[in-house]
Amino acid sequence: MRHTKPAGEESKKDGRLTVITIDGPAAAGKSTAARLLAQRLGFVLLDSGALYRGLALHLIRCGISPNTRSVPEMALESLELRIEPGVGFMRVFLGSEDVTEIIREESVGEAASRFSTKPEVRKALLKLQRWAGSQWNLVAEGRDMGTVVFPGARVKFFLTADPEERSKRRYRELVTRGETSELERVDAEMRRRDERDTSRQSSPLIKAEDAIILDTTRLSPEQVVDRMTCYVPS
């Protein structure tokens, strides 16, 4: 992968950087909680899911199927992935193209879930993610942030919620974006994605031993962040 530095905020190199990780399954509330927590703390948001979606879009455009056994090294080397960070947000670019909105399409998310099971894909993004952690105070959200990417993070959270509630949340999100779907199909896909995330060989979805577990089933995003801030050192 070609080295592409994030643009935007000036890097902080005073040796006092803080990384907070938020891991958990799909629709557990990670993205919203990470954005709100980053805004409250004045931290940069690192949305790892968006990075995988950006990489997936690049591979799709290269004509590579998400079902391929392995991703050609040449396709990964030609990836020009860039992030533009800010307080509580992150934009994703492929070269000069802003793909932040395009990668939110359900088809790209499904492809990203499949591509992310491959070790070479996860390795391709590891350096960029850790580089971001060396430049800014981060709230890093994903599925292996506290276990693999930032094992030395200052504070680690693991969010979860009842599977039925997570499916409803995902369904409402799709409807809000104007995408046609059925709750039963969303639920089935959610369970397949959970299976892929927890059973993959490379960086499976597991809770870090020192992570704080928060069940978000009956909590609003604001309530989740209120509880998180109780654990974040001032």
HELIX and SHEET records of a PDB file:
HELIX    1   1 LYS A   30  LEU A   41  1                                  12    
HELIX    2   2 SER A   48  ARG A   61  1                                  14    
HELIX    3   3 GLU A   73  GLU A   77  1                                   5    
HELIX    4   4 ILE A  102  ARG A  104  5                                   3    
HELIX    5   5 GLU A  106  PHE A  115  1                                  10    
HELIX    6   6 PRO A  119  GLY A  133  1                                  15    
HELIX    7   7 MET A  145  VAL A  149  3                                   5    
HELIX    8   8 PRO A  163  THR A  176  1                                  14    
HELIX    9   9 LEU A  183  SER A  199  1                                  17    
HELIX   10  10 PRO A  221  THR A  229  1                                   9    
SHEET    1   A 5 VAL A  44  ASP A  47  0                                        
SHEET    2   A 5 LEU A 138  GLY A 142  1                                        
SHEET    3   A 5 VAL A  19  ASP A  23  1                                        
SHEET    4   A 5 VAL A 155  THR A 160  1                                        
SHEET    5   A 5 ILE A 212  ASP A 215  1                                        
SHEET    1   B 3 LEU A  81  GLY A  86  0                                        
SHEET    2   B 3 PHE A  89  LEU A  94 -1                                        
SHEET    3   B 3 GLU A  97  ASP A  98 -1                                        
END                                                                             
